Amino acid sequence: MKNYRFDEIQRRMLANNLLHPLDALLVGATGTGKSTTLNVLFGSTVAKVGDGVDPETQKISSHQLHDFMRFHDSAGLGDGKAADHEHSKNITAELLRTITIDGQHNRFMDIAMVLLDGGSRDMGTAFRLLETVVLQSIEPHRVIVAINQADMAMSGRSWNSQLNKPDPALIDRLEEKTLSVQKRIKESTGLTINRPIYYSAKFNYNIPVFIDHIIKHLPTSRRTITK
């Protein structure tokens, strides 16, 4: 997937005069599959995957997909109050980090990509991350939410292992979940995020849709800072 729609990404980046590579901060609770997602996007092992919910990423690490896109993998939340507080501070600092180019002040991170666990019934940690950290530090239209582990949204039921895709009942559940996430964020923050998409990094399902979603919501301008 490394070169998927590369020409389109390049065209949009140059047309909107964006800094490149575009920098995307990948955030989510421990066990949401951030590292697995990166490995699928790159088509190789660039990030070590934890065992179950055991976190591998303890600090922010960077992985450049190509000349126009770079991902930054942050530590997962859900490992304890003290650790979550520290991780939240680091995420906020990254989202508010500034760079100066030709005398113009810009935010370093162009977008935030928040991954949710499709198999979890309790998304409290993920929603707190969105509400109290991410949406406090970056504009809602620059936030992309995606639901990973789509295969587990019904505890593994209705996942067609032969065709490697969900059956209709599971698709209906996933569609409901995307609307539910968008609605909950709107109700709790008053902010409207882009409707999430769903995929499964483990089974390489809907990865093109995931990338299409990123391309569709590429920023139309730099995150400049007026001083």
N, C-alpha and C positions, 0 to 999 in steps of 0.2 A: 504493500500500500504506500510505500515511500514516495513514489512518483505519481500517485493517483491524482488526476486533475491538476498537475503541477502548473501547466500553462495558464489555467484559470486563476489559480492562486496568485501567480506572478502578475497577471494582467490587472487583477483587482488591487493588489498591493501598490503597484506603480501608478495606476489611475487615481488612487486616493492619496497618493504621496505619503504613504505610511513608512515608518521606519522598518527596516528589515534586517534580520529576520523578525517577524512578529513574535512577541513573547507572550506565552500563555502559561499561567500558573495553574497547575493541576492540584486540586484539593479534594478532601473527602475523609470520611471516617476510616479507621483501620479496617482492612478486609474488604474494601469496596473494589479492589482490583486495579488500582492506579498503575502499578508496575506491569501487570499483565496487559493492560491496555496499551501502554507505551511499547511493549515488546511486539504486540500485534501490528501497531502502526508502523514500526520500524522494520518489521519482518526479521528481527534478530533479537537476541537477548541484550538489551541495553540497561535494563533495570532488574535487580535481584528480587525475586518474588518470595514473600513471606509464606510460612506454613500456616494455613488457616487464618487466624486473626493476629498471628504474631507479626509485628511490624518489622519491615526491613529498612524503610526509609525513615531515618531519624533526623535528617537535615535536608535542606532543599538542594537538589541536584539538577543539573541542566543537561538536556539532550537535544541537539540540533538535528531536525529531520532533513532539512535542505536549506538552501540559501534564503528561503522566505518564511520559515517557520521553526520556532524553537520552543520546547516544552520544559517546564521547571516542575519537578516532582517534589511535593511538600510532604512533611510527616503527617501521618494519619491521626485523627483525634479519636478518643475513646479509650485511652490507655491510663486513665486516672486524672484526677482534678489538677494536680500540679503539672503533669506533663501536658495536659490539654491547654492550660493557661500559657505555658511557654510556647507551644506550637501555634496557638492563636496569635500571640505577639509576633512571632516570626512571619506568619501569613500576612498580618496587617502591615508589617514593615515592608514586605516584598511588594504588596499591592500599592503602597504609597511611596516606594523608592523612586527617586528622580534621577534623571540624566540631563545634561545640557549639551545641545548640538547646535552649532552656529549661533550661539547666544540665546537660543530658545530653550526654555525649561519644559521637559516632558516627563510623564510617568514612564517608568521602565516597562511595567507589565501592561500589555494592551488588552488582554482579556483574562477572565478567571473561568476555569472549567471545573465545575463541581460534580463529582461522581457520587451517585447514590447506589445503595445495595438493593437490587431488585428482590432479593430473597429475604430481606429483613422486614419484620412487622413493626419494629421500633426504629423509626428514623429520627428520633429526637435529637441525637447528636448531630446528624446531618443538617437538620433544620436550624438548630442553634448556631451551627457554623455559618449557614447562609445568612441568617437574620442578624446575628450579633457581631460577625466578623467580616464576611465577604461583602454584603450589601452596605456595610458602613464604610467601606474603603474603595469601592469601585462602582461605577454607574450600572444600573440594572441591565441596560441594553448590551453591556459588555460581559454579562454573565451567561455562560452556557451550562445548562444542567443536563446531565445524561444519566440514565438508569442502566447500570451494568448488571450482569448476572440475570439477564432476562429469563434464562432457563429455569431459575429457581423461584420465580414470582408466585408459583403455586406449589412450592416445596418439591419441584421436579416433575409434578404432574402436568400432563398436556404438552410436554416437550417431546417432539418427534425426533428421536435419536437417529432414525434411519435417514430422514430428510434434513436433519440438523437445523430444525426451525420449530417455532411454536405452532401448536394446533390452534384453531379458531378461538377456543375457550380461553387459552392463555393470551392470545392477542387482545381479546376483549379486556382481560384483566390488566394488561400492560397499558392499553389505551386509557383505561380508567385511572390508572396510577399517575400517568403523565398529567392528566387534567387535575387530579387531586393535589399534586405537588404544586402546580402553578397557582391553583386556587388558595391553598394554605399560605403560600408566601404572600399573595395579594392581601389576604385577610389579616395577617399578622404584621405586615410591614407597610401596606398600602402601595407597594411597588409591584410592577408587572414585569416578570422575567419572561424570556422566550420559552415557549412550551417545550418541555424536555423531550428527548427521544430515548429509545431503549435499544440495547444491544447485548451481546454476550462475547466478551473478549476470549473467554475460555474456549468457546466453540466457533470463534471467528464468524459470528452471526451479526448481520446488519452493520458491519464495519464501514462499508461504503456510505451507508446512510449517516453514520456518525461523522464521517469526514465531510459529507455534503452539508450537514448541519453546521459544522464549523465554517465552511466556506460561505454559506448563506448569511451567517451572522458576523462575517469579518467586519471590523470597524470601518466606517467611512471617513474617519479623520483621526489624527493623532490625539493622544491624551495630553494636551498641552496644559501648562500651568501659567496663569496670569499673575504676575507679581507687581 
